[in-house]
Every structure is written in C-alpha cells, then in structure tokens.
Amino acid sequence: MAKRHETKLFWKERAERAERDASITQHGLYCAMHSKPVATETWRGDSDKRDKYTARLYHPCAPHGGILLVTFEYPGQRPSTTAHYFEDWYRETLRCARALGRFDVFECAERLRRARREALDALMRTDLPESEITSTHIA
C-alpha cells in the first residue's frame, strides 16, 4: 500500500476540522450541564430496533443556530453522545434519511426544525414591536 503524500494544506484543513469539532463539543458539554433542551426527539435504528437515538436541541436562537446532542444507546453498551451544530446535522440527516427511506428519522428532524423555528419566532416577537413584525421577517 503506497503512502499518500500529505501536504501542508492537508494538515491545515485537518487542524481546522479538529478545532471546529472541539468547539462544538465544548458548546455541547456546556449545554448539557447548564441548560434544558428546547426540544427532544427519539427514534430507533433500522437493524434490530434495539438501538435508540435521542436528539436534544439547545440554544436554537444563538448565533451558531443551535447545538444538537445526539445520544446513541444500545443494550449492554454505554451510551455515546455526539455534538453537532443544528444546521449541519439537519442537512446531512435529511439527505441520508431520504436516501435510505427512513421517514421516521426525517419526521424527527423536521419536528426539531419546527421547534427551532418556533423559538426564533418567539424571540423575534419579544424583541420587535408588534407593528414591525411582518411576514417578511419569518422565513
């Protein structure tokens, strides 16, 4: 097996990706320790239905668009949790759910998106006078 020549750009991109992952994980730990989720969704895996995924959405109104903690549980194993920026997770999950025909996962992702939208709408109503809230403000 030939060893791939790793360039300076490769290492720079790898370092940036690791820094971004560490930032997301740090945000996720803070959320888990200091706040309650705005929304929670659960679905089962498609293999033997014993595995379970739980997604918890935190801080949907923050500039980063929200943090999602996804916990994977399988009987006999310790749960494993990963942190994601909501928009990144949402796009990838919709793409995969459609491709695999997992409409239960698609629906969970959509419910989390609606909960995020409702939180943003509620924040907007409290920050803007009612006369300034128009349909153009709501995406």
Residue pairs with C-beta under 8 A, 6 or more apart in sequence:
24 67
24 83
24 84
24 85
25 83
27 64
27 67
27 83
28 58
28 67
28 69
28 81
28 82
28 83
29 83
31 37
31 58
31 59
31 67
31 69
31 83
32 58
32 69
32 81
35 58
35 59
37 56
37 57
37 58
37 69
38 57
38 58
38 59
38 60
38 66
38 115
38 116
38 119
39 56
39 57
39 111
39 112
39 115
39 116
40 54
40 55
40 56
40 57
41 54
41 55
41 108
41 109
41 111
41 112
42 52
42 53
42 54
42 55
42 108
43 52
43 53
43 104
43 105
43 108
44 50
44 51
44 52
44 53
44 104
45 51
45 52
45 53
46 100
46 102
50 74
50 75
51 72
51 73
51 74
52 72
52 73
52 74
53 70
53 71
53 72
53 73
54 70
54 71
54 73
55 68
55 69
55 70
55 71
55 89
55 108
55 112
56 68
56 69
56 70
56 71
57 66
57 67
57 68
57 86
57 112
57 115
57 116
58 66
58 67
58 68
58 69
59 66
59 67
60 66
60 86
60 115
60 116
60 119
60 120
61 119
61 120
61 123
64 85
65 85
65 86
65 87
65 116
66 85
66 86
66 87
66 116
67 83
67 84
67 85
67 86
68 83
68 84
68 85
68 86
68 89
68 112
69 81
69 82
69 83
69 84
70 81
70 82
70 83
70 84
70 89
71 79
71 80
71 81
72 79
72 80
72 81
72 82
73 79
86 112
86 116
90 109
90 112
90 113
93 105
93 106
93 109
94 106
94 109
96 102
96 105
97 103
97 105
97 106
97 109
98 106
117 139
121 138
124 133
124 137
124 138
125 133
128 137
